[in-house]
Amino acid sequence: MSLNQLKSDVHQELIQNILPFWAGKMVDEKHGGFYGQISGNDVLKAVADKGGILNARILWSFSAAYLQEKNPLYLEMANRAKVYILEHFFDREFGGTYWNISFAGNPVDTKKQIYSQAFIIYAFSEHFRASGEESSLQKAIELFGIIEKYSFDQELNGYFEAYSRDWVLLEDLRLSEKDENEKKTMNTHLHILEAYTNLFRVWKDDELKKQLRNLILIFIEKIVNQKTGHLDLFFDENWQTKSTIVSYGHDIEASWLIDEAARVLGDQELLKKVQEICIKIAKASCEGLQPDGSMVYETDKGHLETDRHWWVQSEAVVGFLNVYELSGDHKWMEKAEKCWKYISENLVDRTGGEWFWSISESGIPNRKDDKAGFWKCPYHNSRMCLEVMMRAEQ
């Protein structure tokens, strides 16, 4: 398979399956915005809560798709997501955005998770890139200021995880129930990095530039394990590692997002150093690579989580393609192609649309977890398609 053939395949997947699912099945005509959930058995949950992360990812996905494809429907969907977020998720009294709201648009959990604020920066920056609407850029800048004001650790560096509605640091800082309750995490830092990178594309602010550079250095100096090449996941406020989990999916995702951040920053000396480390991270992630081309989720103390999650495969395709571009070694292109083949033959739901949450080691689709929901979104798989398309044109 050539890169052009891979581009053709993922383009068809994007415009014929992924985006039609979200534009056709998830639009909430009664209460506005988008529905909060479709089950793994394709049952619409019309009264499910609506998560801030899901709505931000919908906004990003349709904005990014419009930026490349110029399909008016994509801009219409992006605008719909933007208006709904502005009207229902932004806290007009204390600033920032709520964690989730009811199906009718009323606040349910008003905590300020920094991960979620970052995703809305990412989405509004992309909407500005796609639409040119100045109000989107201003909202992204506003949230950047809020994160820096409340979350940045002036003493020990990095960003704290979660706050109450009125910006008091919470006791329970976890992003989800499976996470460690620690003050600093790789995951939140990765998505602040991602958000600040996208904002810096369109807003060349000196303070943002300084903080983006700082985030890159946090990753290569504190989060990347110098011995193993993997990312450490959880830390206390002093940056002491508090977890033994290895997340192959986050490894391969970070391997290209850190590189992207350094490219957008434009410091050539730092970029050279970063790219060497990114190749090391990608090589370490291949410990999770399976003979069928897929990548397993994570491992901890000898226990391997063998399910093939949708987002991990998406990030693997981009991560492998990125290392191919950095190294010129065709084995990385072959890994990307093989992972895409696995996705196409296993994860894509040819009947119900979109992708399954995961596939078991024995090849059975996971219908227990959502097809669309708080965490199941169009961002990982649509971004994979768009990244492949963009890189094939360079």
Buried (B, 14 or more C-beta within 10 A) or exposed (E): BEBEEBBBBBBEBBBEBBBBBBBEBBBBEEBBBBBBBBBBEBEBBEEBBBBBBBBBBBBBBBBBBBBBBEBEBBBBBBBBBBEBBBEBBBBEEEBBBBBBBBBEBEBEEBBBBBBBBBBBBBBBBBBBBBBEBEEBBEBBBBBBEBBBEBBBBEEEBBBBBBBEBEBEEBEEBBBEEEBBEBBBBBBBBBBBBBBBBBBBEBBEEEEBBEBBBBBBBBBBEBBBBEEBBBBBBBBEBEBEBBBEBBBBBBBBBBBBBBBBBBBBBEBEEBBEBBBEBBBBBBBBBBBBBBEBBBBBBBBEEEEBBBBBBBBBBBBBBBBBBBBBBBBEEEEBBBBBBBBBBBBEEBBBBEEBBBBBBBBEEEEEBBBEBBBBBBBBBBBBBBBBBBBBBEBBEE
